[in-house]
Amino acid sequence: MTTDRDEPRLFWLDRRQDVSGISGTGRIADGVQWPDGTVTLRWRGPHASVAHWSSLADVDAIHGHNGATRIVWA
């Protein structure tokens, strides 16, 4: 999926409720949505990692936990 933007877009994941009991609450990850629609996500915390996704919808489907986590644009 291609976005209408020419520049990368920054965001973070804000978790209101930690349903997994692993990542905690608040700002749990930082992300970039690239102009082609793909997403890179960097998890915060003691076991930080980086993941790449095909779309923001995929990130939300896996990590959104039915509204417990929201995407906040920088």
PDB file of N, CA, C and O in Angstrom:
ATOM      1  N   MET A   1       0.843  -1.183   0.000  1.00  0.00           N
ATOM      2  CA  MET A   1       0.000   0.000   0.000  1.00  0.00           C
ATOM      3  C   MET A   1       0.886   1.243   0.000  1.00  0.00           C
ATOM      4  O   MET A   1       1.767   1.376   0.849  1.00  0.00           O
ATOM      5  N   THR A   2       0.664   2.123  -0.913  1.00  0.00           N
ATOM      6  CA  THR A   2       1.414   3.369  -0.997  1.00  0.00           C
ATOM      7  C   THR A   2       0.632   4.472  -0.297  1.00  0.00           C
ATOM      8  O   THR A   2      -0.587   4.566  -0.443  1.00  0.00           O
ATOM      9  N   THR A   3       1.334   5.304   0.462  1.00  0.00           N
ATOM     10  CA  THR A   3       0.685   6.436   1.120  1.00  0.00           C
ATOM     11  C   THR A   3       0.718   7.643   0.189  1.00  0.00           C
ATOM     12  O   THR A   3       1.362   7.608  -0.860  1.00  0.00           O
ATOM     13  N   ASP A   4       0.026   8.704   0.573  1.00  0.00           N
ATOM     14  CA  ASP A   4       0.015   9.943  -0.203  1.00  0.00           C
ATOM     15  C   ASP A   4       1.187  10.845   0.171  1.00  0.00           C
ATOM     16  O   ASP A   4       1.277  11.973  -0.314  1.00  0.00           O
ATOM     17  N   ARG A   5       2.066  10.373   1.009  1.00  0.00           N
ATOM     18  CA  ARG A   5       3.160  11.194   1.514  1.00  0.00           C
ATOM     19  C   ARG A   5       4.476  10.826   0.825  1.00  0.00           C
ATOM     20  O   ARG A   5       4.679   9.690   0.397  1.00  0.00           O
ATOM     21  N   ASP A   6       5.363  11.822   0.731  1.00  0.00           N
ATOM     22  CA  ASP A   6       6.689  11.599   0.172  1.00  0.00           C
ATOM     23  C   ASP A   6       7.732  11.379   1.257  1.00  0.00           C
ATOM     24  O   ASP A   6       8.844  10.938   0.969  1.00  0.00           O
ATOM     25  N   GLU A   7       7.384  11.683   2.497  1.00  0.00           N
ATOM     26  CA  GLU A   7       8.318  11.596   3.611  1.00  0.00           C
ATOM     27  C   GLU A   7       7.856  10.546   4.621  1.00  0.00           C
ATOM     28  O   GLU A   7       6.660  10.278   4.730  1.00  0.00           O
ATOM     29  N   PRO A   8       8.795   9.950   5.360  1.00  0.00           N
ATOM     30  CA  PRO A   8       8.417   9.043   6.439  1.00  0.00           C
ATOM     31  C   PRO A   8       7.604   9.783   7.499  1.00  0.00           C
ATOM     32  O   PRO A   8       7.753  10.991   7.684  1.00  0.00           O
ATOM     33  N   ARG A   9       6.755   9.047   8.182  1.00  0.00           N
ATOM     34  CA  ARG A   9       5.892   9.611   9.216  1.00  0.00           C
ATOM     35  C   ARG A   9       6.175   8.911  10.544  1.00  0.00           C
ATOM     36  O   ARG A   9       6.170   7.682  10.619  1.00  0.00           O
ATOM     37  N   LEU A  10       6.423   9.702  11.595  1.00  0.00           N
ATOM     38  CA  LEU A  10       6.753   9.155  12.906  1.00  0.00           C
ATOM     39  C   LEU A  10       5.497   8.965  13.753  1.00  0.00           C
ATOM     40  O   LEU A  10       4.554   9.751  13.677  1.00  0.00           O
ATOM     41  N   PHE A  11       5.506   7.905  14.560  1.00  0.00           N
ATOM     42  CA  PHE A  11       4.413   7.641  15.494  1.00  0.00           C
ATOM     43  C   PHE A  11       4.946   6.845  16.668  1.00  0.00           C
ATOM     44  O   PHE A  11       6.098   6.411  16.668  1.00  0.00           O
ATOM     45  N   TRP A  12       4.097   6.655  17.670  1.00  0.00           N
ATOM     46  CA  TRP A  12       4.427   5.742  18.758  1.00  0.00           C
ATOM     47  C   TRP A  12       3.176   4.984  19.166  1.00  0.00           C
ATOM     48  O   TRP A  12       2.054   5.382  18.853  1.00  0.00           O
ATOM     49  N   LEU A  13       3.394   3.890  19.866  1.00  0.00           N
ATOM     50  CA  LEU A  13       2.287   3.114  20.401  1.00  0.00           C
ATOM     51  C   LEU A  13       2.102   3.480  21.864  1.00  0.00           C
ATOM     52  O   LEU A  13       3.046   3.422  22.652  1.00  0.00           O
ATOM     53  N   ASP A  14       0.894   3.852  22.220  1.00  0.00           N
ATOM     54  CA  ASP A  14       0.540   4.213  23.589  1.00  0.00           C
ATOM     55  C   ASP A  14      -0.399   3.133  24.116  1.00  0.00           C
ATOM     56  O   ASP A  14      -1.533   3.002  23.656  1.00  0.00           O
ATOM     57  N   ARG A  15       0.078   2.377  25.067  1.00  0.00           N
ATOM     58  CA  ARG A  15      -0.716   1.262  25.607  1.00  0.00           C
ATOM     59  C   ARG A  15      -1.388   1.689  26.909  1.00  0.00           C
ATOM     60  O   ARG A  15      -0.721   2.066  27.872  1.00  0.00           O
ATOM     61  N   ARG A  16      -2.701   1.623  26.924  1.00  0.00           N
ATOM     62  CA  ARG A  16      -3.489   1.982  28.104  1.00  0.00           C
ATOM     63  C   ARG A  16      -3.590   0.819  29.076  1.00  0.00           C
ATOM     64  O   ARG A  16      -3.603   1.013  30.292  1.00  0.00           O
ATOM     65  N   GLN A  17      -3.662  -0.395  28.532  1.00  0.00           N
ATOM     66  CA  GLN A  17      -3.776  -1.601  29.352  1.00  0.00           C
ATOM     67  C   GLN A  17      -2.849  -2.661  28.775  1.00  0.00           C
ATOM     68  O   GLN A  17      -2.878  -2.931  27.574  1.00  0.00           O
ATOM     69  N   ASP A  18      -2.023  -3.263  29.635  1.00  0.00           N
ATOM     70  CA  ASP A  18      -1.084  -4.290  29.186  1.00  0.00           C
ATOM     71  C   ASP A  18      -1.750  -5.657  29.324  1.00  0.00           C
ATOM     72  O   ASP A  18      -1.643  -6.307  30.363  1.00  0.00           O
ATOM     73  N   VAL A  19      -2.435  -6.083  28.269  1.00  0.00           N
ATOM     74  CA  VAL A  19      -3.166  -7.345  28.317  1.00  0.00           C
ATOM     75  C   VAL A  19      -2.241  -8.565  28.338  1.00  0.00           C
ATOM     76  O   VAL A  19      -2.643  -9.637  28.792  1.00  0.00           O
ATOM     77  N   SER A  20      -1.001  -8.409  27.848  1.00  0.00           N
ATOM     78  CA  SER A  20      -0.059  -9.527  27.817  1.00  0.00           C
ATOM     79  C   SER A  20       0.762  -9.623  29.101  1.00  0.00           C
ATOM     80  O   SER A  20       1.309 -10.679  29.417  1.00  0.00           O
ATOM     81  N   GLY A  21       0.847  -8.506  29.843  1.00  0.00           N
ATOM     82  CA  GLY A  21       1.661  -8.489  31.052  1.00  0.00           C
ATOM     83  C   GLY A  21       3.155  -8.417  30.774  1.00  0.00           C
ATOM     84  O   GLY A  21       3.962  -8.711  31.656  1.00  0.00           O
ATOM     85  N   ILE A  22       3.534  -8.028  29.555  1.00  0.00           N
ATOM     86  CA  ILE A  22       4.955  -8.023  29.181  1.00  0.00           C
ATOM     87  C   ILE A  22       5.495  -6.621  28.903  1.00  0.00           C
ATOM     88  O   ILE A  22       6.552  -6.249  29.413  1.00  0.00           O
ATOM     89  N   SER A  23       4.779  -5.851  28.104  1.00  0.00           N
ATOM     90  CA  SER A  23       5.342  -4.585  27.620  1.00  0.00           C
ATOM     91  C   SER A  23       5.029  -3.377  28.489  1.00  0.00           C
ATOM     92  O   SER A  23       5.621  -2.317  28.284  1.00  0.00           O
ATOM     93  N   GLY A  24       4.141  -3.493  29.432  1.00  0.00           N
ATOM     94  CA  GLY A  24       3.801  -2.369  30.291  1.00  0.00           C
ATOM     95  C   GLY A  24       2.808  -1.429  29.638  1.00  0.00           C
ATOM     96  O   GLY A  24       2.171  -1.771  28.642  1.00  0.00           O
ATOM     97  N   THR A  25       2.684  -0.241  30.209  1.00  0.00           N
ATOM     98  CA  THR A  25       1.747   0.760  29.710  1.00  0.00           C
ATOM     99  C   THR A  25       2.497   2.036  29.353  1.00  0.00           C
ATOM    100  O   THR A  25       3.684   2.178  29.648  1.00  0.00           O
ATOM    101  N   GLY A  26       1.789   2.958  28.716  1.00  0.00           N
ATOM    102  CA  GLY A  26       2.403   4.208  28.272  1.00  0.00           C
ATOM    103  C   GLY A  26       3.012   4.037  26.894  1.00  0.00           C
ATOM    104  O   GLY A  26       2.553   3.223  26.093  1.00  0.00           O
ATOM    105  N   ARG A  27       4.043   4.809  26.631  1.00  0.00           N
ATOM    106  CA  ARG A  27       4.715   4.764  25.329  1.00  0.00           C
ATOM    107  C   ARG A  27       5.604   3.524  25.270  1.00  0.00           C
ATOM    108  O   ARG A  27       6.679   3.495  25.869  1.00  0.00           O
ATOM    109  N   ILE A  28       5.157   2.514  24.554  1.00  0.00           N
ATOM    110  CA  ILE A  28       5.855   1.221  24.560  1.00  0.00           C
ATOM    111  C   ILE A  28       6.716   0.980  23.323  1.00  0.00           C
ATOM    112  O   ILE A  28       7.597   0.120  23.340  1.00  0.00           O
ATOM    113  N   ALA A  29       6.468   1.735  22.247  1.00  0.00           N
ATOM    114  CA  ALA A  29       7.231   1.534  21.017  1.00  0.00           C
ATOM    115  C   ALA A  29       7.212   2.800  20.169  1.00  0.00           C
ATOM    116  O   ALA A  29       6.267   3.587  20.233  1.00  0.00           O
ATOM    117  N   ASP A  30       8.253   2.988  19.382  1.00  0.00           N
ATOM    118  CA  ASP A  30       8.354   4.100  18.442  1.00  0.00           C
ATOM    119  C   ASP A  30       8.351   3.534  17.036  1.00  0.00           C
ATOM    120  O   ASP A  30       8.899   2.460  16.787  1.00  0.00           O
ATOM    121  N   GLY A  31       7.731   4.262  16.118  1.00  0.00           N
ATOM    122  CA  GLY A  31       7.633   3.721  14.774  1.00  0.00           C
ATOM    123  C   GLY A  31       7.787   4.747  13.672  1.00  0.00           C
ATOM    124  O   GLY A  31       7.727   5.958  13.888  1.00  0.00           O
ATOM    125  N   VAL A  32       7.991   4.205  12.477  1.00  0.00           N
ATOM    126  CA  VAL A  32       8.069   4.993  11.247  1.00  0.00           C
ATOM    127  C   VAL A  32       7.178   4.324  10.212  1.00  0.00           C
ATOM    128  O   VAL A  32       7.275   3.119   9.983  1.00  0.00           O
ATOM    129  N   GLN A  33       6.315   5.107   9.593  1.00  0.00           N
ATOM    130  CA  GLN A  33       5.588   4.616   8.433  1.00  0.00           C
ATOM    131  C   GLN A  33       6.291   5.212   7.208  1.00  0.00           C
ATOM    132  O   GLN A  33       6.352   6.430   7.037  1.00  0.00           O
ATOM    133  N   TRP A  34       6.811   4.337   6.378  1.00  0.00           N
ATOM    134  CA  TRP A  34       7.567   4.742   5.199  1.00  0.00           C
ATOM    135  C   TRP A  34       6.607   5.143   4.078  1.00  0.00           C
ATOM    136  O   TRP A  34       5.446   4.735   4.093  1.00  0.00           O
ATOM    137  N   PRO A  35       7.071   5.933   3.106  1.00  0.00           N
ATOM    138  CA  PRO A  35       6.192   6.386   2.017  1.00  0.00           C
ATOM    139  C   PRO A  35       5.494   5.260   1.249  1.00  0.00           C
ATOM    140  O   PRO A  35       4.426   5.477   0.676  1.00  0.00           O
ATOM    141  N   ASP A  36       6.080   4.072   1.232  1.00  0.00           N
ATOM    142  CA  ASP A  36       5.423   2.961   0.529  1.00  0.00           C
ATOM    143  C   ASP A  36       4.389   2.249   1.406  1.00  0.00           C
ATOM    144  O   ASP A  36       3.785   1.267   0.972  1.00  0.00           O
ATOM    145  N   GLY A  37       4.178   2.736   2.644  1.00  0.00           N
ATOM    146  CA  GLY A  37       3.171   2.167   3.535  1.00  0.00           C
ATOM    147  C   GLY A  37       3.708   1.134   4.507  1.00  0.00           C
ATOM    148  O   GLY A  37       3.007   0.763   5.448  1.00  0.00           O
ATOM    149  N   THR A  38       4.947   0.650   4.308  1.00  0.00           N
ATOM    150  CA  THR A  38       5.517  -0.297   5.262  1.00  0.00           C
ATOM    151  C   THR A  38       5.859   0.426   6.562  1.00  0.00           C
ATOM    152  O   THR A  38       5.959   1.652   6.606  1.00  0.00           O
ATOM    153  N   VAL A  39       6.034  -0.362   7.614  1.00  0.00           N
ATOM    154  CA  VAL A  39       6.231   0.204   8.951  1.00  0.00           C
ATOM    155  C   VAL A  39       7.413  -0.471   9.631  1.00  0.00           C
ATOM    156  O   VAL A  39       7.582  -1.687   9.543  1.00  0.00           O
ATOM    157  N   THR A  40       8.232   0.330  10.311  1.00  0.00           N
ATOM    158  CA  THR A  40       9.281  -0.177  11.185  1.00  0.00           C
ATOM    159  C   THR A  40       8.918   0.229  12.601  1.00  0.00           C
ATOM    160  O   THR A  40       8.586   1.384  12.865  1.00  0.00           O
ATOM    161  N   LEU A  41       8.987  -0.738  13.508  1.00  0.00           N
ATOM    162  CA  LEU A  41       8.594  -0.517  14.898  1.00  0.00           C
ATOM    163  C   LEU A  41       9.753  -0.891  15.811  1.00  0.00           C
ATOM    164  O   LEU A  41      10.312  -1.981  15.684  1.00  0.00           O
ATOM    165  N   ARG A  42      10.119  -0.009  16.722  1.00  0.00           N
ATOM    166  CA  ARG A  42      11.194  -0.251  17.701  1.00  0.00           C
ATOM    167  C   ARG A  42      10.583  -0.271  19.088  1.00  0.00           C
ATOM    168  O   ARG A  42      10.076   0.740  19.576  1.00  0.00           O
ATOM    169  N   TRP A  43      10.638  -1.436  19.716  1.00  0.00           N
ATOM    170  CA  TRP A  43      10.093  -1.602  21.061  1.00  0.00           C
ATOM    171  C   TRP A  43      11.019  -0.987  22.088  1.00  0.00           C
ATOM    172  O   TRP A  43      12.240  -1.074  21.958  1.00  0.00           O
ATOM    173  N   ARG A  44      10.451  -0.370  23.100  1.00  0.00           N
ATOM    174  CA  ARG A  44      11.206   0.182  24.219  1.00  0.00           C
ATOM    175  C   ARG A  44      11.326  -0.874  25.310  1.00  0.00           C
ATOM    176  O   ARG A  44      10.697  -1.930  25.231  1.00  0.00           O
ATOM    177  N   GLY A  45      12.126  -0.592  26.320  1.00  0.00           N
ATOM    178  CA  GLY A  45      12.217  -1.476  27.476  1.00  0.00           C
ATOM    179  C   GLY A  45      13.495  -2.272  27.510  1.00  0.00           C
ATOM    180  O   GLY A  45      14.354  -2.120  26.642  1.00  0.00           O
ATOM    181  N   PRO A  46      13.627  -3.127  28.517  1.00  0.00           N
ATOM    182  CA  PRO A  46      14.875  -3.863  28.719  1.00  0.00           C
ATOM    183  C   PRO A  46      15.169  -4.902  27.640  1.00  0.00           C
ATOM    184  O   PRO A  46      16.313  -5.336  27.500  1.00  0.00           O
ATOM    185  N   HIS A  47      14.160  -5.305  26.883  1.00  0.00           N
ATOM    186  CA  HIS A  47      14.364  -6.290  25.819  1.00  0.00           C
ATOM    187  C   HIS A  47      13.935  -5.685  24.481  1.00  0.00           C
ATOM    188  O   HIS A  47      13.118  -6.258  23.760  1.00  0.00           O
ATOM    189  N   ALA A  48      14.499  -4.524  24.165  1.00  0.00           N
ATOM    190  CA  ALA A  48      14.124  -3.788  22.956  1.00  0.00           C
ATOM    191  C   ALA A  48      14.407  -4.609  21.700  1.00  0.00           C
ATOM    192  O   ALA A  48      15.365  -5.380  21.641  1.00  0.00           O
ATOM    193  N   SER A  49      13.556  -4.423  20.708  1.00  0.00           N
ATOM    194  CA  SER A  49      13.728  -5.112  19.431  1.00  0.00           C
ATOM    195  C   SER A  49      13.136  -4.266  18.320  1.00  0.00           C
ATOM    196  O   SER A  49      12.439  -3.283  18.574  1.00  0.00           O
ATOM    197  N   VAL A  50      13.421  -4.656  17.085  1.00  0.00           N
ATOM    198  CA  VAL A  50      12.907  -3.953  15.917  1.00  0.00           C
ATOM    199  C   VAL A  50      12.129  -4.950  15.060  1.00  0.00           C
ATOM    200  O   VAL A  50      12.554  -6.089  14.867  1.00  0.00           O
ATOM    201  N   ALA A  51      10.983  -4.500  14.551  1.00  0.00           N
ATOM    202  CA  ALA A  51      10.180  -5.343  13.668  1.00  0.00           C
ATOM    203  C   ALA A  51       9.743  -4.517  12.469  1.00  0.00           C
ATOM    204  O   ALA A  51       9.541  -3.308  12.573  1.00  0.00           O
ATOM    205  N   HIS A  52       9.599  -5.181  11.333  1.00  0.00           N
ATOM    206  CA  HIS A  52       9.128  -4.539  10.114  1.00  0.00           C
ATOM    207  C   HIS A  52       7.798  -5.176   9.724  1.00  0.00           C
ATOM    208  O   HIS A  52       7.640  -6.396   9.782  1.00  0.00           O
ATOM    209  N   TRP A  53       6.848  -4.339   9.328  1.00  0.00           N
ATOM    210  CA  TRP A  53       5.502  -4.789   8.988  1.00  0.00           C
ATOM    211  C   TRP A  53       5.115  -4.290   7.608  1.00  0.00           C
ATOM    212  O   TRP A  53       5.634  -3.274   7.146  1.00  0.00           O
ATOM    213  N   SER A  54       4.223  -4.982   6.957  1.00  0.00           N
ATOM    214  CA  SER A  54       3.756  -4.588   5.624  1.00  0.00           C
ATOM    215  C   SER A  54       2.884  -3.340   5.658  1.00  0.00           C
ATOM    216  O   SER A  54       2.838  -2.579   4.691  1.00  0.00           O
ATOM    217  N   SER A  55       2.184  -3.131   6.788  1.00  0.00           N
ATOM    218  CA  SER A  55       1.282  -1.975   6.872  1.00  0.00           C
ATOM    219  C   SER A  55       1.003  -1.618   8.327  1.00  0.00           C
ATOM    220  O   SER A  55       1.239  -2.416   9.234  1.00  0.00           O
ATOM    221  N   LEU A  56       0.506  -0.426   8.529  1.00  0.00           N
ATOM    222  CA  LEU A  56       0.086   0.013   9.851  1.00  0.00           C
ATOM    223  C   LEU A  56      -1.117  -0.798  10.333  1.00  0.00           C
ATOM    224  O   LEU A  56      -1.271  -1.036  11.531  1.00  0.00           O
ATOM    225  N   ALA A  57      -1.958  -1.215   9.405  1.00  0.00           N
ATOM    226  CA  ALA A  57      -3.104  -2.053   9.763  1.00  0.00           C
ATOM    227  C   ALA A  57      -2.634  -3.373  10.371  1.00  0.00           C
ATOM    228  O   ALA A  57      -3.265  -3.886  11.295  1.00  0.00           O
ATOM    229  N   ASP A  58      -1.534  -3.927   9.861  1.00  0.00           N
ATOM    230  CA  ASP A  58      -0.981  -5.156  10.425  1.00  0.00           C
ATOM    231  C   ASP A  58      -0.480  -4.930  11.855  1.00  0.00           C
ATOM    232  O   ASP A  58      -0.710  -5.760  12.735  1.00  0.00           O
ATOM    233  N   VAL A  59       0.198  -3.816  12.082  1.00  0.00           N
ATOM    234  CA  VAL A  59       0.677  -3.479  13.425  1.00  0.00           C
ATOM    235  C   VAL A  59      -0.507  -3.387  14.379  1.00  0.00           C
ATOM    236  O   VAL A  59      -0.475  -3.950  15.473  1.00  0.00           O
ATOM    237  N   ASP A  60      -1.535  -2.684  13.967  1.00  0.00           N
ATOM    238  CA  ASP A  60      -2.712  -2.510  14.822  1.00  0.00           C
ATOM    239  C   ASP A  60      -3.421  -3.844  15.078  1.00  0.00           C
ATOM    240  O   ASP A  60      -3.883  -4.096  16.191  1.00  0.00           O
ATOM    241  N   ALA A  61      -3.508  -4.684  14.069  1.00  0.00           N
ATOM    242  CA  ALA A  61      -4.179  -5.977  14.228  1.00  0.00           C
ATOM    243  C   ALA A  61      -3.464  -6.863  15.248  1.00  0.00           C
ATOM    244  O   ALA A  61      -4.113  -7.591  16.000  1.00  0.00           O
ATOM    245  N   ILE A  62      -2.139  -6.804  15.276  1.00  0.00           N
ATOM    246  CA  ILE A  62      -1.364  -7.649  16.185  1.00  0.00           C
ATOM    247  C   ILE A  62      -1.178  -7.007  17.555  1.00  0.00           C
ATOM    248  O   ILE A  62      -1.288  -7.690  18.574  1.00  0.00           O
ATOM    249  N   HIS A  63      -0.899  -5.711  17.597  1.00  0.00           N
ATOM    250  CA  HIS A  63      -0.522  -5.059  18.853  1.00  0.00           C
ATOM    251  C   HIS A  63      -1.574  -4.111  19.424  1.00  0.00           C
ATOM    252  O   HIS A  63      -1.401  -3.592  20.526  1.00  0.00           O
ATOM    253  N   GLY A  64      -2.653  -3.882  18.693  1.00  0.00           N
ATOM    254  CA  GLY A  64      -3.688  -2.965  19.168  1.00  0.00           C
ATOM    255  C   GLY A  64      -4.521  -3.505  20.312  1.00  0.00           C
ATOM    256  O   GLY A  64      -5.078  -2.736  21.095  1.00  0.00           O
ATOM    257  N   HIS A  65      -4.611  -4.820  20.415  1.00  0.00           N
ATOM    258  CA  HIS A  65      -5.367  -5.473  21.489  1.00  0.00           C
ATOM    259  C   HIS A  65      -6.756  -4.867  21.668  1.00  0.00           C
ATOM    260  O   HIS A  65      -7.168  -4.521  22.775  1.00  0.00           O
ATOM    261  N   ASN A  66      -7.463  -4.751  20.542  1.00  0.00           N
ATOM    262  CA  ASN A  66      -8.859  -4.267  20.549  1.00  0.00           C
ATOM    263  C   ASN A  66      -9.041  -2.940  21.263  1.00  0.00           C
ATOM    264  O   ASN A  66      -9.982  -2.760  22.037  1.00  0.00           O
ATOM    265  N   GLY A  67      -8.119  -2.003  20.991  1.00  0.00           N
ATOM    266  CA  GLY A  67      -8.235  -0.659  21.555  1.00  0.00           C
ATOM    267  C   GLY A  67      -7.406  -0.403  22.790  1.00  0.00           C
ATOM    268  O   GLY A  67      -7.363   0.734  23.262  1.00  0.00           O
ATOM    269  N   ALA A  68      -6.742  -1.412  23.340  1.00  0.00           N
ATOM    270  CA  ALA A  68      -5.902  -1.222  24.518  1.00  0.00           C
ATOM    271  C   ALA A  68      -4.633  -0.438  24.183  1.00  0.00           C
ATOM    272  O   ALA A  68      -4.008   0.152  25.064  1.00  0.00           O
ATOM    273  N   THR A  69      -4.258  -0.437  22.896  1.00  0.00           N
ATOM    274  CA  THR A  69      -3.088   0.295  22.424  1.00  0.00           C
ATOM    275  C   THR A  69      -3.508   1.169  21.257  1.00  0.00           C
ATOM    276  O   THR A  69      -4.207   0.720  20.348  1.00  0.00           O
ATOM    277  N   ARG A  70      -3.075   2.423  21.291  1.00  0.00           N
ATOM    278  CA  ARG A  70      -3.430   3.327  20.190  1.00  0.00           C
ATOM    279  C   ARG A  70      -2.181   3.851  19.505  1.00  0.00           C
ATOM    280  O   ARG A  70      -1.107   3.941  20.098  1.00  0.00           O
ATOM    281  N   ILE A  71      -2.356   4.190  18.246  1.00  0.00           N
ATOM    282  CA  ILE A  71      -1.286   4.785  17.439  1.00  0.00           C
ATOM    283  C   ILE A  71      -1.387   6.291  17.578  1.00  0.00           C
ATOM    284  O   ILE A  71      -2.440   6.880  17.334  1.00  0.00           O
ATOM    285  N   VAL A  72      -0.274   6.916  17.974  1.00  0.00           N
ATOM    286  CA  VAL A  72      -0.220   8.365  18.173  1.00  0.00           C
ATOM    287  C   VAL A  72       0.786   8.929  17.173  1.00  0.00           C
ATOM    288  O   VAL A  72       1.958   8.553  17.188  1.00  0.00           O
ATOM    289  N   TRP A  73       0.331   9.830  16.305  1.00  0.00           N
ATOM    290  CA  TRP A  73       1.230  10.452  15.318  1.00  0.00           C
ATOM    291  C   TRP A  73       2.023  11.568  15.956  1.00  0.00           C
ATOM    292  O   TRP A  73       1.480  12.373  16.711  1.00  0.00           O
ATOM    293  N   ALA A  74       3.317  11.617  15.649  1.00  0.00           N
ATOM    294  CA  ALA A  74       4.201  12.656  16.190  1.00  0.00           C
ATOM    295  C   ALA A  74       3.883  13.996  15.558  1.00  0.00           C
ATOM    296  O   ALA A  74       4.520  14.998  15.883  1.00  0.00           O
TER     297      ALA A  74
END
